[in-house]
Each structure stands twice: as C-alpha cells, then as structure tokens.
C-alpha cells in the first residue's frame, strides 16, 4: 500500500515537471501549419456546438426577423465588421482567412444548423480560442439585426441581393457610409441625424469612440473615420434639412398620458419633467441635449429602456438622465414614446399646450 | 491621535474615570438645552409632556427613597424580627394599596392630558409629506382651495393651535419637533395627524425620528413660530410668485436653471400662466428658496457658498440623495445659479 502511494507521488511530480517543461522550454509546437493532433478538432468542435445549445436561451418573443430594414441594418454592419473573416454570400473567402486554424467558416456554411437564438448567443458571446470575437459592447438588443441578416443567409440570400443590400449611397465618403444606415428606409431602427444639433452629434460620436455610450454597431462605425473627420461629419449632418416627419398612428389617450408625464402634470411626482430639457418649448436647452422630435418610436423606446436600466451613457450630463429615467415603468416608457413620436415641432405653439 | 493617547496613559485611573464621567455628563446635559430638546419646551404639548416627565421623575425618586429607606431600616437600624401583624400590614399597605393609589393617580393624570394632545387645530392646516430625505410642506389656511407650497421648513403662528396632516412618499418617516410636542409616524398611503401649539415666537429644529434610509440622520428641518401678524405677512409672501433677482449674475443664473433642466424636478412658480418651465415636483419647491433657513433639509446653511456646495456635491453631502451632483457646471455657471437661487426670496 505504501509502495503504491510512493509511486503515485513520483508520477505526479514527473507530470508536473514535464508540463512545466512544455510551457517554459517551448516544447509544444504552436504552428498552425502543423495543426491539431487527430481527434482534437472533433472534440473542440463538438464541445462548441453542445455548449451553445446548452446556454442559448430562447427569448419569449423574437423580433420580426423578416423585417427588410432589420436585415439591411444587420447586413451593413456585417459588411464592415464580420465580412473580413466570414466572406459574404456569393463571394469566396480570402485565402489568408481560409488558412486560419480553425478556419472561420464561410458565412453560408456557418449559419447552417442553428436557430435564431443560437446565432444571437454566438454573435453576442463570441467563441473562445477560435478568433470569433464577442460583441464589443454590453448591448444584446443590438445583435438582433445581425441575426436577422444571418437568417436571411440561411434562407439562401444571393450574392446580388447582398451587394444590393450593402451598396453605399452616392455622395462623398465618409458621409455616404453613415447615410447607408441613417436613411429613412431604415428609419424604424436607426435615428435620423439631420435635425440634431452639431454639439450633440459630436458628443455622441466621441462617446461611441471612448465607449462611454455602449453600442457595438456604432463603436465599429466610428472606428472608420479619423477623429477630425468625425467632427466634420457632426457638423455636416447637423446642417442637413430635417426629414419630413410623419407621426405614426397612436391612440390619443396614450399621447395624453405621455404629455402629462413629460410636463410633470401627473399625480405621481416620481418622474422629472422631460420637457424641461427635451422640449417642446425648451428653447434654451444645453447644446448637448438631443431633440426628440422626428426620432423613430423603436429608437426612443430602446434608449429609454437603456437609460432606465443604467446601461446608457454619453456626454457630461449622462448622470442627470440616468437619474431622470430610473423610476420609469414600462408603461411610462410606452406613453412617453407615443407623445414624443407624435410631436410635430419642438417650438412653441398652441398644439403643444 | 497617538499623542493624546500617550498623555491619557499618564493620568491616574481615578482621574481618568472622573474626567470621562464629566465628559459624558456634559454630553448628556447638552441634550437638555437648545433648539431640539424636550426639556426646553416652547409649545403647549411639549410643556405637558415635560410636566409629565418631571412628575414621573419626582415620583420615581420618592419611591426609590422609600424602598431603599425601608431596606436600610430593616437591615441596619432595626435588625430585630418584625411582628407578624406589622409585616402583614406592610405588605398590604406597601404592596397593594400604595401602588394602586399611585398608579391610579398617574393613570388619571395621564388620561386627563391626552385630549390636549389630540385637540384639533384652530384654523391653519399644514400637510407634511416625508420624502427621502426631505419634507414636502403645504399650508392650507382656513377655507383655502389650493395650498401654498414650501419645503423643509415649518412656520407656525404663535399662540394658536395648528393642525398637521402627515403622509409619506415611499417609506415610513416620523415627524418630530421635540421642543413643540410628541412625535408622529408618517406612512406611505395612510394619513396620520397631530396638532401643535407654540406658545411664543421662537426658533427650533425638527428631525425625522424613524430610520428611513442612508440619509435619515440628515433629514431635519427648521421650525419657526411667528407672531400671528408676522406669520400672515410671511404666508402672503410665500403665496406670491417668484420674484427673480434682476442683477446680471442672477439673470445669468436663471438661464443656467432653465438650460440645465432644473425645472424638471423643482418648481419655481412664475407669474400666473407664465411659467417658463414645467412645474416638476420630484424635489422641493424652490419658488422662495432664498428665504429659507437651511439647504438640503437642515443639512447646510444658506450662504452663496452653501448653495454652490450643495448643487455641485449633493451625493457627497447626503449619501444616496436623488438629486444628481451638477459637478459638470463651470465655476461661473455655478456661482450665477447660486446667485439666482439665493435671490429667490
């Protein structure tokens, strides 16, 4: 019995020594050209597939993944952020990317066999030791456009369709790149920039750049132009005429409820008056305060949720808005969204009283 | 710190004991005087409570002397066995009759002063709501249809009994002005009431007396009793819309107030129908903040410097306070804003 223990101890010491030698003396060959030992790839890949299936949770309600605007937004982000590794529908992968170990699968192959919530989990979390990055911001809501695009690829998107989806509008770069998404066609998901002040746009672009306003899509987008170009973009977009704005049909009682909240005219004083900074009639607001008139409902709603949940930042007054939104209920957010998306103008006028 | 400890070590133990008991006694006695003491009554109710306290204290001393005197007598003066008859008499008189009479008398006295404590007010009604951590105050003069709104300060006409309705926002608080009367708890969604009767003009301090969160200890208020005529003038001034200062700094400060959206939470009542701001009610009404005696619910004074300190460092002064710190304001903006608010008299 004693002899057995001595043997085991000796073996343990030997194993530790050889393990240390492999790490410190560089005995393990990390060459991608040599590849994995037989069976290792199978073990890793199987572990990956089962790990995703175990962890990805099916949300109670999926967004409408067939929404063309959602698919286009996802495709445009994919084109700038993901295409380098996974290529694009109808386009062959670059030989360099195909030589990675493990090789990133071509997007047409990669999407096969997964359900939308799996694709969401993979895109949001990334995969360790494969080179697949996690979403570069803590914003799981932003991943759905990419998932919509990926399900469209599952459904057999052609190369021509992809090219049409990701084509940049005419006009000078880098404005054309921004206008690709900030266009009325994607207006349900992406806010228009014209109509906002230059100071607010400049502040927001810088907040995306330094990460104080979390967004994986915008963080990637603002990494494209130089900081000087970003400031010029802010100025340029602020000078564009605000798009004509057609308020969505909204029930009148909901608008009235939102108006009362926005003007602190409710019995419950827990919510600060939005109108004090965001109007209507807030003609002297700080320059970095956004105008809410003309913003799409889905955008206002999502931003209020982010503020309420403490997940939104950006600018020197973010701490004010975080406190202002902290007591909003889901119903409050619905009512405020209804009110602000039906406002025609931000100025003074009888219709605002 | 180390130096003083070393010095204390040289003092003889008996002197150290003497010194610390003297210190404790001074600390305890300092609680008996001043603006927040039940032993320096300024109101009819506090006086009744004070009398009750002194009567009880006197009675307790007499009882203590009697019991210990008897004990001393039987153990030191007369050690002989008592006669059975005397012992029985002692038990019946000292153990049954005497306590019954004393407790009965105290009960009668206690019951006789209770109606005063629950007496209705003479005319003026105040409605005080406990918030985290400040006091929302409404004045309802007799027959008024709308309240006169103020905060963090209670003013009462001297020589009259005022009705006080108590309520709370989110958690339980307790309303207590030791120099004027007893305390009463404030519950969210349930009204309680009390009435107070300051006897002469004076100036005291009230304090929340029920733990209500991180800044409970910093939830106080100033209390002022005024001669009825002075009170009427003061109330009329509070009812009037704000008279913003006209000096350049004050005017710039008003612009800062608007630009920073202060009106989202704080009302500054403009002339009728001409509010430049929504009437936010998350925080205290600031229409006449310049005329108040404290900032941050009894936490700071009201100098220009106090205004600046409070606005820029709210959370550092009152932990977990809802108002965000406006530390992003430039020194000039902050000073202008302070000038404007201080000017709202």
Interface residues (C-beta under 8 A of the other chain):
Chain A: X262 X263 X264 X265 X269 X270 X271 X272 X273 X274 X275 X276 X277 X282 X284 X285 X286 X289 X316 X317 X319 X320 X322 X323 X324
Chain B: X255 X258 X259 X260 X261 X262 X263 X264 X265 X277 X278 X279 X280 X281 X282 X322 X323 X324 X325 X326 X328
